[in-house]
Each structure stands twice: as structure tokens, then as C-alpha cells.
Amino acid sequence: MFINITRFYSKTILLSAIFLPIIFFIFFSFSIKELNATNTIDKDVSVMYAGSLVNIFENEIKSVFQNLTGYNFIGEGKGSVQISNMILDGFRKPDVFVSADTTPIERLINHTPPLANWLVKFGSAELVIAYNPQSSFASDLVKASNGEILWYQVLGKEELKFGRTDPELDPKGYYTVIAAKLANIYYNDSTIKDKILGEDRNKEQIFPEEILKSILDSGQIDATAAYKHEVIAKGLPYITLPDQINLSEPNYTNFYNKISYKLGTGETISGNLIFFSFTIPNTVENIEGAVSFVKFLLSENGKKILEQVGLSPIKPILQGDIHQLKPEILSLVQEHN
């Protein structure tokens, strides 16, 4: 068979001229998308934090951190025990975990294999009672905040609606139970805890931490247990509790230890000072961004923001395997001690 070579090559060149640019365009577009996706992932820092920090992190920390570092802060606030459960179950892989209390992070450290190797305590908190100024009990709640009547006498009224977080999912939940039991001892009245809270997991009082403020604002509840830093950040009126009950005074640590709460998992939580802590889980996807964020938390800028909203910065306390800590974080911890 005779083939016209000239015509064959002409068609080949023509087809190449048509399809090669198309193939190149598709490949180039795909490469650009891949590059952009990679850049986006590298710039995103995923931070899961205790729900009581939502206003501070989203309205204060986020913008300053992003402006100073160029990273994109992706935050999610929930009860710290709940976050710990989600990490243990593989449902979340945050770059940084900021917890109320150390127990939720200790669970990751003690897991086999370990899902974290260390934690750093960076702030202390105080338990208070926040209330709705429009509540029908507002006049009594104001008197309690001024010390004119005892706070537990108001909260113990049968008609008053009290809200709190689940002690099985959130440290503030079990600290609330512990504080109420401490009140029994401090005031020598074994009925206080039951009058205010009822059962430890009283379903009528328990709400997700993320929606407690909106429930309080809407009048569905009259008062709630809260940390001082979150009520300051939210602009809520509050009742200060005695140092023997508010879990913030180092001189009363031995008294706090008299009470404990046992989680459904079998873990026992002893009454103690409330410390906020952070770690970088071993499942971290953006280690550079994670390091940048925790360095910011320990920086003067970070401490200033925390102090302004009532979360007391402390000298960083390292717990766990020091050899697994990034040198730049270790140097910051040591620098502040």
C-alpha cells in the first residue's frame, strides 16, 4: 500500500498544533491548583480550644496572630474533654490543642501509641457565676455580687434556672461540681450542692459550652458557672466566689484536693487550681504553623491579650517528655522561668 508521506506528516503536525496546547493548558492548570492547595494548607493553622476561649480566640487572638505571622487561623471551640475524645477517635487532627485543665491532654500523652508527648501550662483561671441582668432574679443576683446576701441562697432557689456544661465533656463542668461540693464543706451545709445542681449530670441544667452564652442572653437560664476571663470577654455581670471555692488560689490547694470527680471513663479528677494548657498533637499537619501559634501565645503580645480579658498568664510550666519539644518552644519556656 502506498502512503503519502507528506500528507501524513502534515496531518500529524496539524493535530499536534491543535492538541498539544490543550494538553499543556490542562496540565498547567492542574499544577497551579495543586500548588495553590499546597500553599493554602501550609498557611492554615488548625487550633482546637476550650469553648470558654471562643470570644478571646476569635475576636482577639485571631486577628493579631494573623497580622503578625501571615498564617490563617482556623479555630474550633468545644469542651476540652470532648476535643480530647475527638482526637483519640481520629475525628480531628488539630495542629494545636488548647485545653482547660491538663487532664484532656494527659489522656493523649498516656494513650498507646502517644498522641501527644508534652503539655505547657500557660494561664490560670477563676470560677465565677455569670448571670443575666434581665433575669427575674436579677435584684438578688446583684445583691449576691455585692456581698449583701449569700450567693448560694439565690442560686438554690427552686424557680431559678441554672445552666452548666457536661462534666463528662468539659473541665468547667466537673469543676462546677467540685466547687459546689467544696461549698458544702466551707459553709458547713451539706445541702448546697444538691440545691443548686441536683445530680452531677442533671440533664435539665447541662448545655453545650458553645451555646451557653446565647441561652443565658435569651433568658432560658438565669445564671451559669463560668470562668472569669470569659465573662469579662463577653461583658457579663458575675458573682465572685470565695477563694476557698473558686479554684484559683494557690494557698487553698490542699482544701481543693478534698473533693474529686470521677469521669465515666474511670479517671478521677481531683479539685485543684484551674490551669489552661496547650500541646501540639503528634498528628499535626502544619508543624511550622503550630510552633508559630504557641510561640505567639507565650509572647508578650499573647500574654497581654490574655491578661486584658482576665486569664492570668503564669510562668510556663512544662509537663511530659522534654526531649520531644521543639527547641524554639523549649527556649521560650526556659526564657520565662
TIDO-868660 format. One line per 10 residues: number of its first residue (from 1); their letters; for each residue z, y, x of C-alpha. Coordinates in nm, 4 decimals. Each point is the difference from the previous one (the first is absolute). Layout:
N
NUM> A> Z/Y/X; ...
This chain:
337
1> MFINITRFYS> 0.0000/0.0000/0.0000; -0.0940/0.3432/0.1288; 0.2712/0.2680/-0.0127; -0.0752/0.3682/0.0355; 0.2467/0.0853/0.2777; -0.0469/0.3733/-0.0366; 0.0741/-0.0094/-0.3736; 0.3073/-0.2285/0.0593; 0.1556/0.2346/0.2524; -0.0791/0.3019/-0.2149
11> KTILLSAIFL> 0.1884/-0.1547/-0.2942; 0.2909/-0.0959/0.2266; 0.0289/0.3511/0.1351; -0.0247/0.1460/-0.3512; 0.2722/-0.2323/-0.1356; 0.2222/0.0787/0.2995; -0.0480/0.3712/-0.0567; 0.1102/-0.0407/-0.3618; 0.2919/-0.2458/0.0289; 0.1573/0.0761/0.3376
21> PIIFFIFFSF> 0.1194/0.3481/-0.1041; 0.1441/-0.1513/-0.3188; 0.1845/-0.2715/0.1954; 0.1235/0.2564/0.2516; 0.1206/0.2307/-0.2792; 0.1925/-0.2808/-0.1722; 0.1564/-0.1127/0.3281; 0.0853/0.3573/0.1017; 0.1554/0.0797/-0.3399; 0.2066/-0.3189/0.0109
31> SIKELNATNT> 0.1197/0.0807/0.3514; 0.1008/0.3522/-0.1004; 0.1941/-0.1343/-0.2982; 0.1727/-0.2535/0.2226; 0.0857/0.2725/0.2508; 0.1331/0.2319/-0.2693; 0.2069/-0.2792/-0.1522; 0.1483/-0.0782/0.3400; 0.0795/0.3652/0.0606; 0.1629/0.0295/-0.3433
41> IDKDVSVMYA> 0.2191/-0.3048/0.0593; 0.1033/0.1316/0.3418; 0.1025/0.3341/-0.1503; 0.1960/-0.1426/-0.2945; 0.3704/-0.0668/0.0503; 0.1519/-0.2175/-0.2721; 0.3690/0.0772/-0.0566; 0.2179/-0.1797/-0.2543; 0.3291/0.1773/-0.0553; 0.3154/-0.0090/-0.2122
51> GSLVNIFENE> -0.0726/0.1487/-0.3428; 0.2703/0.2644/0.0452; -0.2203/0.1550/0.2702; -0.3074/0.0497/-0.2190; 0.0351/0.3779/-0.0422; 0.0888/0.0537/0.3648; -0.2795/-0.2163/0.1358; -0.2752/0.1063/-0.2394; 0.0843/0.3717/-0.0231; 0.1487/0.0743/0.3426
61> IKSVFQNLTG> -0.0618/-0.2659/0.2641; -0.3604/-0.0828/-0.0949; -0.1596/0.3421/0.0468; 0.1866/0.0885/0.3210; -0.0694/-0.3422/0.1558; -0.3705/0.0141/-0.0906; -0.0410/0.3549/0.1316; 0.1735/-0.0778/0.3294; -0.1619/-0.3365/0.0728; -0.3284/-0.0183/-0.1923
71> YNFIGEGKGS> 0.1001/-0.3332/-0.1517; -0.0372/-0.0644/-0.3737; 0.3376/-0.0896/-0.1543; -0.0247/-0.2752/-0.2640; 0.3445/-0.0344/-0.1568; 0.1545/-0.2318/-0.2578; 0.3598/0.0222/-0.1202; 0.1964/-0.2887/-0.1541; 0.3445/-0.1565/0.0189; 0.0574/-0.1069/0.3609
81> VQISNMILDG> 0.0900/-0.3606/-0.0869; -0.3133/-0.0153/-0.2143; -0.2095/0.1253/0.2941; 0.1613/-0.2626/0.2207; -0.0908/-0.2696/-0.2554; -0.3603/0.1211/-0.0142; -0.0335/-0.0138/0.3791; 0.1613/-0.3450/0.0143; -0.2402/-0.1248/-0.2690; -0.3032/0.1509/0.1750
91> FRKPDVFVSA> -0.0808/0.2431/-0.2836; 0.0350/0.3060/0.2246; -0.0612/0.0638/0.3702; 0.1188/0.3562/0.0619; -0.0253/0.1560/0.3423; 0.3535/0.1396/-0.0406; 0.2882/-0.1038/-0.2247; 0.2718/0.2622/-0.0644; 0.2993/-0.1553/-0.1714; 0.3204/0.1096/-0.1683
101> DTTPIERLIN> 0.2591/-0.2225/0.1721; -0.0815/-0.2420/0.2805; 0.0200/-0.3259/-0.1981; -0.3627/0.0076/-0.1285; -0.1331/0.0322/0.3572; 0.2488/-0.2539/0.1362; -0.1535/-0.2507/-0.2421; -0.3356/0.0496/0.1731; 0.1606/-0.0334/0.3436; 0.1788/-0.3241/-0.0985
111> HTPPLANWLV> -0.3082/-0.1544/-0.1594; -0.1748/-0.2948/0.1692; -0.2278/0.1095/0.1558; 0.1427/0.3541/0.0315; -0.1901/0.2656/-0.1968; 0.1802/0.2764/0.1948; 0.1919/0.0012/0.3263; 0.2100/0.3152/-0.0161; 0.1170/0.2902/-0.2113; 0.1151/0.3540/0.0730
121> KFGSAELVIA> 0.2652/0.1723/-0.2124; -0.0947/0.3671/-0.0197; 0.1930/0.1570/-0.2902; 0.3074/-0.0370/-0.2178; 0.0281/0.0616/-0.3745; 0.2646/0.0824/-0.2586; 0.0255/-0.1489/-0.3474; 0.0380/0.2540/-0.2853; -0.0447/0.0132/-0.3783; -0.3019/0.1997/-0.1214
131> YNPQSSFASD> -0.0119/0.1174/-0.3604; -0.2289/0.1648/-0.2525; 0.1153/0.3614/-0.0616; -0.1370/-0.0284/-0.3565; 0.2076/-0.3084/-0.0769; 0.2349/0.0133/-0.2980; 0.2707/-0.0795/0.2574; -0.1076/0.2838/0.2315; 0.3131/0.2114/-0.0494; 0.2255/-0.2903/0.1015
141> LVKASNGEIL> -0.2297/-0.0945/0.2879; 0.0142/0.3577/0.1302; 0.3801/-0.0087/-0.0233; 0.0000/-0.3269/0.1930; -0.2218/0.1531/0.2689; 0.2482/0.2889/0.0263; 0.2950/-0.2377/0.0230; 0.1483/0.1127/-0.3313; -0.0055/-0.3520/-0.1453; -0.0373/-0.3404/0.1646
151> WYQVLGKEEL> -0.3624/-0.1101/0.0372; 0.0615/-0.3588/-0.1100; 0.1596/0.1145/-0.3253; -0.3289/0.1663/-0.0971; -0.2249/-0.2823/0.1180; 0.2240/-0.2537/-0.1724; -0.0639/0.1454/-0.3442; -0.1612/-0.2614/-0.2212; -0.2759/0.2298/-0.1302; -0.1096/0.1244/0.3445
161> KFGRTDPELD> -0.3164/-0.1668/0.1278; 0.0162/-0.0838/0.3699; -0.2988/-0.1141/0.2076; -0.0248/-0.1767/0.3346; -0.2232/-0.2221/0.2085; 0.0045/-0.3788/0.0161; 0.2503/-0.1202/0.2627; -0.2277/-0.2961/0.0673; -0.2934/0.2251/0.0937; 0.1475/0.3207/0.1336
171> PKGYYTVIAA> 0.2900/0.0837/0.2360; 0.0993/0.2957/-0.2169; 0.0447/-0.2509/-0.2805; 0.2507/-0.2114/0.1881; 0.1653/0.3068/0.1564; 0.0597/0.1310/-0.3535; 0.1804/-0.3222/-0.0923; 0.2012/0.0105/0.3240; 0.0973/0.3658/-0.0537; 0.1158/-0.0707/-0.3570
181> KLANIYYNDS> 0.2169/-0.2869/0.1226; 0.1414/0.2237/0.2729; 0.0905/0.2477/-0.2739; 0.2052/-0.2755/-0.1658; 0.2068/-0.0263/0.3182; 0.0150/0.3708/0.0839; 0.1178/0.1061/-0.3467; 0.2026/-0.3170/-0.0540; -0.1865/-0.0675/-0.3235; -0.1782/-0.3350/-0.0295
191> TIKDKILGED> -0.2011/0.1107/-0.3073; -0.2100/0.2792/0.1577; -0.2917/-0.2106/0.1200; -0.0358/-0.1894/-0.3273; 0.0233/0.3153/-0.2130; -0.2750/0.1741/0.1973; -0.2309/-0.2871/0.0985; 0.0894/-0.3056/-0.1999; -0.1440/-0.3089/0.1691; -0.1395/0.0314/0.3506
201> RNKEQIFPEE> -0.3533/-0.0429/-0.1383; 0.0434/0.1706/-0.3349; -0.3580/0.0000/-0.1307; 0.0593/0.3030/-0.2204; 0.0679/0.2151/0.3061; -0.2510/-0.1310/0.2540; -0.3322/0.1777/0.0632; -0.2546/0.0040/0.2849; 0.0984/0.2609/0.2571; -0.3399/0.1701/-0.0136
211> ILKSILDSGQ> 0.0471/0.1048/-0.3650; 0.3739/0.0749/-0.0142; -0.0465/0.3768/0.0376; -0.2559/0.0202/-0.2815; 0.2313/-0.2056/-0.2226; 0.2852/0.2368/0.0837; -0.2162/0.3077/-0.0596; -0.1219/-0.1324/-0.3341; 0.3562/-0.0508/-0.1229; -0.0225/-0.3794/-0.0299
221> IDATAAYKHE> 0.3089/-0.0117/0.2218; 0.2716/0.2580/0.0620; 0.0920/-0.0819/0.3591; -0.0932/-0.2260/0.2889; 0.1237/-0.1073/0.3411; -0.1994/0.1717/0.2741; 0.0011/0.0948/0.3662; 0.0891/0.3581/0.0787; -0.3292/0.0576/0.1826; -0.2101/-0.1021/-0.2992
231> VIAKGLPYIT> 0.1836/0.2207/-0.2512; -0.0378/0.2952/0.2371; -0.3708/-0.0763/0.0389; -0.0391/-0.0299/-0.3782; 0.2176/0.3024/-0.0805; 0.2407/-0.1966/-0.2194; 0.3640/0.0921/-0.0710; 0.2453/-0.2616/0.1233; 0.3621/-0.1099/0.0258; 0.1459/-0.0563/0.3459
241> LPDQINLSEP> 0.2076/-0.3173/0.0308; 0.3146/-0.0358/0.2149; -0.0629/-0.1001/0.3618; 0.1801/-0.3269/-0.0684; -0.2793/-0.0912/-0.2430; -0.3221/0.1780/0.1073; -0.0685/-0.2331/0.2981; -0.0696/0.2862/0.2407; 0.3256/0.0565/0.1866; 0.0494/-0.1994/0.3258
251> NYTNFYNKIS> 0.3788/0.0337/-0.0252; -0.0021/-0.2165/-0.3123; -0.2181/-0.2842/0.1280; 0.2880/-0.2481/-0.0164; 0.0677/0.0996/-0.3595; -0.3695/-0.0425/-0.0909; 0.0090/-0.3491/0.1517; 0.2491/-0.1128/-0.2653; -0.2866/-0.0410/-0.2479; -0.3219/-0.2010/0.0255
261> YKLGTGETIS> -0.2959/-0.0963/-0.2175; -0.1715/-0.3392/0.0085; -0.3752/-0.0005/-0.0520; -0.1679/-0.2757/-0.1980; -0.1442/-0.1259/0.3297; 0.3530/-0.0726/0.1218; 0.0170/0.2944/0.2398; 0.3276/0.1944/-0.0111; -0.0095/0.3784/0.0315; 0.3255/0.1548/0.1210
271> GNLIFFSFTI> 0.0980/0.3508/-0.0985; -0.0879/0.2227/0.2927; -0.1493/0.3310/0.1059; -0.3467/0.0538/-0.1474; -0.2537/0.0129/0.2820; -0.3742/0.0558/-0.0347; -0.2049/-0.1930/0.2530; -0.3597/-0.0739/0.0948; -0.2023/-0.2696/0.1701; -0.3608/-0.0783/0.0852
281> PNTVENIEGA> -0.0624/-0.3459/-0.1515; -0.1769/-0.2613/0.2106; -0.2859/0.0036/-0.2522; -0.0812/0.3630/0.0915; -0.3707/0.0856/-0.0209; 0.0063/0.3448/0.1627; 0.2541/-0.0124/0.2808; -0.0988/0.3374/0.1474; 0.0414/0.1713/-0.3362; 0.3291/-0.1819/-0.0625
291> VSFVKFLLSE> 0.1394/0.1123/0.3358; -0.1132/0.3553/-0.0724; 0.1837/0.0004/-0.3345; 0.3335/-0.1320/0.1258; -0.0167/0.2412/0.2926; -0.0433/0.2781/-0.2556; 0.3044/-0.1193/-0.1983; 0.2112/0.0203/0.3169; -0.1480/0.3325/0.1094; 0.1627/0.3394/-0.0559
301> NGKKILEQVG> -0.2540/0.0712/-0.2763; 0.0865/-0.3242/-0.1781; 0.3748/0.0455/0.0336; -0.0211/0.3573/-0.1265; -0.1776/-0.1099/-0.3188; 0.2509/-0.2792/-0.0621; 0.2961/0.2312/0.0594; -0.1358/0.2645/-0.2375; -0.0012/-0.2488/-0.2861; 0.3447/-0.1445/0.0675
311> LSPIKPILQG> -0.0786/-0.3199/0.1921; 0.2216/0.0325/0.3073; -0.1855/-0.0814/0.3246; 0.2058/-0.2098/0.2391; -0.0412/-0.1008/0.3607; -0.2516/-0.2870/-0.0240; 0.1682/-0.3409/0.0085; -0.2155/-0.2905/0.1172; 0.0596/-0.3482/-0.1377; -0.1932/-0.3140/0.0952
321> DIHQLKPEIL> -0.2212/-0.1009/0.2924; -0.0305/0.3032/0.2289; -0.2751/-0.1717/0.2000; -0.2322/0.0053/-0.3036; 0.0305/0.3759/-0.0430; -0.2903/0.2189/0.1051; 0.0958/0.1974/0.3162; -0.0695/0.3378/-0.1625; 0.2364/-0.0825/-0.2906; 0.2664/-0.1384/0.2327
331> SLVQEHN> -0.0121/0.3130/0.2129; 0.0459/0.2165/-0.3114; 0.2980/-0.2079/-0.1141; 0.1565/0.0230/0.3458; -0.0781/0.3698/0.0244; 0.2102/0.0721/-0.3095; 0.3010/-0.2014/0.1224
